[in-house]
Amino acid sequence: MEKPAICGGIPVRNTQIFYGHQYIDDADIQAVVDVMRQDLTCGPKIKELEDKLCRMTGAKYAVVCSNGTAALHIASLAAGVKEGDEVITTPITFAASANCALYCGAKPVFADINEETYNIDPACVKALTTEKTKAVVAVDYTGQSAELDELLDHCHQHGLVLIEDGAHVIGTRYKGRYNGSIADMTTFSFHPVKTVTCGEGGAVLTNKEDYYQKLLLYRAHGITRDPSLMKHEPDGPWYYEQIDLGMNYRLTDIQAALLISQLDKLPMFSARRKEIVKTYNEAFAGMEQVRIQKEIPESDTTRHLYILRLNLEKLSINRREFFEALAAENVCCNVHYIPTYYFPYYEKLGYKRGICPKAERLYEEIISLPLYYAMTDQDVQDVICAVKKIAEYYKAGT
Ligand SMILES: *Cc1c(COP(=O)(O)O)cnc(C)c1O
């Protein structure tokens, strides 16, 4: 039977709402305008931003860089990931979490997820650890902290480095401590869909001086001006040495100024996101057609994404049809994520479907609903109304 595009007449709203959007205010714009009259790059805003990230998270060191992917790359290099190594990560993430291993010539190994939290399952990480394993890249999926204590114990027992891909996690606390101050290294992304943004940007946070020095080198060509690190005697004040092979992954002062201003709003962003998540959770709690992501008590979560998981047994339509029905209501969603090893590039490397069944099943059932600071209460109610309308209309057996 042909189902109508819009179930039951008119859409719940007339204008489209998207799954994420940045929030820029006059203070942000002024911060950028001001810095334009000063240094555009390599100026004082970089250190100011790094100090601010340290203050806000409790991490000892921060190295900001051009984006979250660059952050993962330099963190992997600082961890010593190299050809022949294996790096364990989750498939339910953006491709960058695994690509960083490939950049270093290492092999990504995919561990399955916990069925309820959707984060990487420490038991699967343990089962996949071999003598080739060098690092674990754990993603705080949707902003909920990964099981850091269990992962850290395992990593440190086996001499592995725990890199936390914290692209979603800024603002979240794990057992009372801000994420960014816990894992061996934590990476952030400041892309516009993330909780705070500077257009493109990233950071690596760490408590270890040794990683910090390496991160600085890999961010900027492997070049140092520190005489204690040099091989040769400086032959003048201009002298510097390239002592390793790094990239140019610098952030500009323009971006840093914007991010410093954005970070002032993080408590406000965080509070609003929590409020919206609570409203969604309460609205969906009694519905058998959908499932709510489990929240672990250890994580005081600032959520970057809100995942609606469909209970397909209780629906007469699949995820794609549900997604399209939401779009017909002018609620434009997204799906996070396609399992990384489904991509042709990974297929070409020899990865086959079936290696992480829980992750694959999750992918068939999820939709990311709109979640961002500037959503109005009416927007939130419209999304809820659209979900309930579709879930009722396409209830299994009706
Ligand atoms: C956004 C994101 C990245 C990459 O960050 P960019 O700043 O876009 O390079 C990496 N991992 C996860 C989980 C992300 O969501």
The ligand as a MOL file (V3000), in Angstrom:
LIG
                    3D

  0  0  0     0  0            999 V3000
M  V30 BEGIN CTAB
M  V30 COUNTS 15 15 0 0 0
M  V30 BEGIN ATOM
M  V30 1 C 33.5600 15.9430 14.0420 0
M  V30 2 C 34.2520 14.7290 14.4340 0
M  V30 3 C 35.6060 14.4990 14.1420 0
M  V30 4 C 36.4060 15.3610 13.2140 0
M  V30 5 O 36.4690 16.6880 13.5370 0
M  V30 6 P 36.7740 17.7730 12.4140 0
M  V30 7 O 36.9920 19.0150 13.2230 0
M  V30 8 O 35.5710 17.8550 11.5300 0
M  V30 9 O 37.9940 17.3550 11.6750 0
M  V30 10 C 36.2190 13.3660 14.6540 0
M  V30 11 N 35.5400 12.4900 15.3930 0
M  V30 12 C 34.2300 12.6600 15.6850 0
M  V30 13 C 33.5460 11.6460 16.5440 0
M  V30 14 C 33.5410 13.7700 15.1950 0
M  V30 15 O 32.2500 13.9070 15.4710 0
M  V30 END ATOM
M  V30 BEGIN BOND
M  V30 1 1 1 2
M  V30 2 1 2 3
M  V30 3 2 2 14
M  V30 4 1 3 4
M  V30 5 2 3 10
M  V30 6 1 4 5
M  V30 7 1 5 6
M  V30 8 2 6 7
M  V30 9 1 6 8
M  V30 10 1 6 9
M  V30 11 1 10 11
M  V30 12 2 11 12
M  V30 13 1 12 13
M  V30 14 1 12 14
M  V30 15 1 14 15
M  V30 END BOND
M  V30 END CTAB
M  END
